[in-house]
Amino acid sequence: MSVTPDIQELLEELYSAKRSIVQARYAMAAMLCLQLYEWLSGIEEEIRLIHRAAWTSIKSLYLLCRYYPLLLWGVVMWAYVGDHTFEACSRVVHPIHALLGPCQFFSQAVMLMRAFAFCGRDKRVLVLLGSCYTCLLVLDIWVFCTKVDVLPKELYVVINGVGCFPNYGAGFMALRIGYSMVILAAILMDLLSLVVIVVHCVRSKWDRDVSLARYFVHQGFIAFAFITLVNIATAISFFKPPRYHTGLGLPLILVVSNVVACRIILQLRKQVTPSDAEISRRNSSIVRRAMGASELPHIQNQDSWTISRA
C-alpha cells in the first residue's frame, strides 16, 4: 500500500515532534545535573564565603542565582519531563513559563552590581546600566509572561507521552524568544558591563589596585566569552532547520548564566576574604620583606604556608 505525500508529511512531523520532546527532556535533566554538580562541588566555599557572611546585596543575589533555578527545576522537571493531559497543561504552561523569567533577571543583576561597584559606585554608570537592565526586565516580562501558547491538542492525542511544553514553533512567539534571549539579554548586557569596566580602567589610568583591576577585567572577559559561545551555539540550534523554534537551548542559557554568576561571586569573595593559610602566607611575605632575609636565617628554608600569625 502506497503512502500519500500528505500522510508521509504528517508522519514526518509527528516523528520530528516526538524527537524534539525527547531531546528537550534530556536537556532538562542535564541542566538539573549541572546545577546539582555545581552546588555540591562548591558547597564548602559557599558556606565559608556566603552563609557565614553578613547580609549584603551580593549575598542576596548569590542565593537567588543559586537556589531559585535549583528549586524551580523541580517544578520544571515535573511539567516538562512528566506526561500530562492537554487540559492540565492548559492550566500550568503559562505560570511555569513565567517563572522562568527571573532566571534571566538575577544573573544580569550580578553583572550590573559588579560593574557598578568596581567603578566606585559612579551614579552615571548606575544610570546607564540601570536603564539597560530596566529595558531587559520589560522585554523578558513580555517574552515570558504574555501570550504563551500550549502545544496543539491533537499532539496530546496522537503522541503517547507529552509534557507541558510551550509552543515555541508558533511563529512570532518563537522569534521573540530567540531574539530577546540570545541576542539582547544574553550578549549585549554582558558586553556593556564588560565595556564599562574596561573604560573605567583606561580613564582612571588603573589608579586603583592594579591586580584587582586586572582580575576584574580578566574575569569579565572569560565570563563574557564563555556565555557568548553558549548563546551562539544556542542561537544556531534554535534557528537552524529542521529543529528551528524548538526552544531546545533555552534551558542551557537560563541555567548557565546563573552558574557563571555564582562562580563570579565566589571568586570575588575569595579575593577579598582569604583563608587563614592565605593570610599566613601574606603575613610571612610581608615580614620577610620588612626585616630582610639575612635577619631571619631560621625561616629561610621554611615553607611560608606554615608560618603562623603572631
N, C-alpha and C positions, 0 to 999 in steps of 0.2 A: 504494500500500500504506500503510495507516494504521499509526501508531506507538502502541503501547500506553502507558498512563501510566507503568508500571514501567520500560519501556525508555527513555522520554523522561527520566524522573528519573535513571536511570543515566547517560545521555549527558550530562546537565547536570552531574552530579557529576564525571564524568571531565573535562569541559571546565574546570570550576572548579579541579580538582586540577592540570591542566596549566598553567592560567594562574597559579596560585599558585607553581608550581615556577619558571616563567619570571620572575615578579616577584621571587622570593627570590634567584634567581641574579643579577639586575640589582642587587639590594640588596647582595649580597656584593661584586660588582665595584665598586660605587660606594664602599663603605667602604674597599676597598683603595686606590682612587684618592685618597680623602680622607686616608688615612694617609700615602701617599707625598707628597702635596702639602704636608701639614703638616710632614713630616720635612725635605723638601728646602728649603722656604721658610725654615725656622728653623735650618738646619744650621750657619750661621756663628755665631749666638748660642749654639747648643748646644756647639760646640767651645770657644768662649771662656769660657762661664759654667759648663759642666758637665764636659767632658772634661779641661780643664786645672785644675780644682779638686781639692782633696784629697777622699779618700773620706769621705763622711758618709752619714747615713741618708737625707737628702733627695736626694743624688746617686744612691743606690741605687734609691730609689723612682722617680726620673725615668727611669732606664734601664729599669726594669721596665715602667713605664707606656708608654714609647715603643717599646721593642723587643720585648716579649713579644707584644702584639697584632699587631705588624707581621710578626714571624716566624711566629706562629701562623696568620696569614691565608693563608699559602701552603698550609698543610695544609687549612684551611677551603675554599679555592678548589678544591683537588683533590677533596675529599669532596663538596661541595655543587654545584659547577658542572660537574664531570665526570659522565659516565654510568657507572653501576656495576650489578652484579647484586645480587639480593636476598641471596645468600649472602655476598658481600663486605661489603655494608652491615651485615648482622647482626653481623659481627665488629668493625667500626670505629665504628659510630654511637655506641656508649656511651662509649668512651675519648675520642673527639673532642668529644663534648658535655661531658664532664668537664673537658677542657682549656679550655673557655670560661669556667669559673667564676672563675679568677684575674683575668680582665679586670675583674671587679667588685671584687675584693679590693684591688688596687693603688690604684685611683683614690680609693676611700674612705679608704685609709690616708693618702693625701696630705692630705685634708681634716682628718683626725684630728690628724696631726702639726702641721699649720698652726695649728689652733686651740690645741693644747696648748702650742706654742712661744710663741704670742702672749700667752697667759695666764700667762707667766712659769713655765712647767712646773709649774703647780699640780697636786699629786697628786690633788686632788678632781676636777679636770677630766679627768685621765687615767683615773681610775676610772669616771667617768660615760661618757666616750666609748669607753673600752676595753670596758666591759660591753656597750654597744650594738654595737660592732664585732664582739665575740665572737658575739653573737646573730646578727649578719649573716653571719658566716662559717659558723656552723652551718646557718643557713637556706639559704644558697647551696650548700653542700655537699649538702644534702638535695635541693635543686632540680636541680642539675646532675649529680649522681653516682648517684642512686638511681632504679631502675626507668625507664630510658629506652627507650621502645618504638620500633621501626623501622616504617616505613610498611608497609601491608598488602602481602603478596606478590603479590596479584592486580594491584596497581597497576604493578609492575615488568613484568608480563606484557602488560598491555593498552597501557600508555603506552611509547612508544619514547623512552628518554632520561630516567632518573630518577637523582638524586643520593642520597647517604646522609643524607637528612633525618630528624631525629627526628619522631615522630608527635605534633605539638602539638595535633592535633584529638581526641586520645583523652581527652576529658572532664576527669578530675581532673588529669592532667599539664598540660593547657593552662591550667587555672585556677591551679595552683600557680606556674607560670612567670610568668603575667601579674601576679598579685597581689604576689608577692615581689619581682620585678624592678622593676615600675613604681611600686608604692605604697610598700613598706617600704624596699628597698635604695636606690633612686634618688632618693627625695624626702625621707623622714624623716631619714635620716642626714645629708644635706646641710643640711637645715633645722636640725638640732640643733647641728651645728658652727658654723653662722652665728649662732644664738641665743647660744651660749656666748661668742663674740667680742663681740657687742653688749652682753651683760650684763656682761662684764668691763670694757668701756669705761665703761659707766654707773656701775658700782660703784666703779671706781677714779677716777672723775671725769676720765678722759682724762689721767691724770698721766704717761703715757708720751709719747713723741714724738707730738704731735698729728697731724702729717702722716702718720706711719706708721700710726697708729690709723685715721685716716680712709681711708687707702689699703687697709688690710685689710678694713674694713667695706664700702667701695665695691666692691672686687674680689670679696668674698664675695657681695654682693647680685647683681652681674652674673652670676657663675658659677651661682648658685642659680637665678636667673630663667631663664637660658638652658637649663640642664639640666631644669628643671621643665617648660618649654614643650615640650621634646623628648619628655619622658616622657608628658605629657598627650596629645600627638599620637600617640605610640606606643600608649598605652592605648586611644584611640579606634579606631585601626586594628586593634588586637588583638581587641577585644570586639565590634566593630560587624559585624552581618550584612551581606552573606553571607560576608565574608572573616574571620570570627572564628576565633581559635585557629590562625592560620597561622604565627604567630611572625615575621611579616614585619618588624616594627620592632625586634626584639631585637638584631640586629647594630648598629643605629644607637645603641642605649643602650650597648652594650658598648664601641664604638669612641669615641663622642663623649665619654663620661665620662673616658677616658684622654687624649684630645686636650686637653680643658679642663684636666685635672690637669697636663699637661706645660706648657701655656701659663701656668698659675698659678705653677709653679716657676720658669720662665724670667723671668717678670715680677718675682718676689720676688728672685731672684738679681741681676737687673739693678738693682733698687733699692739693694741693699747692695754691688754690685760695679760701680760706674760705670766708664765707659770713660775713656781718657786725656783726650779732649776734654771730657767732663763734669767731670772733676776739675779741668782747667784753668779751666773756666768758673766753678766754685765758688771756686777759689782767687782768681781775679781779682776776683770779687764781694766776697770777704772783705777783700782788700787795699784796695779802693775804700772800703768802709765804715769800715775802721780808720784809714786815712790821710786820707780826705776827698778829694772830687773836686778841690778847689782846690789841693791839694798834688800832684796828678798831672795837670797840664794836658796832658801829652804823650800820655795814653792815653784822654782823654775821648771822642775820636771814633774810638777803635779798637775793633774787634769783640772782645768778651771771649773769644770762642771761639779766637782766635788767640794769646792771651797764654800763653806757655809757663810752666811751673813753674820756680821757682828751683832 
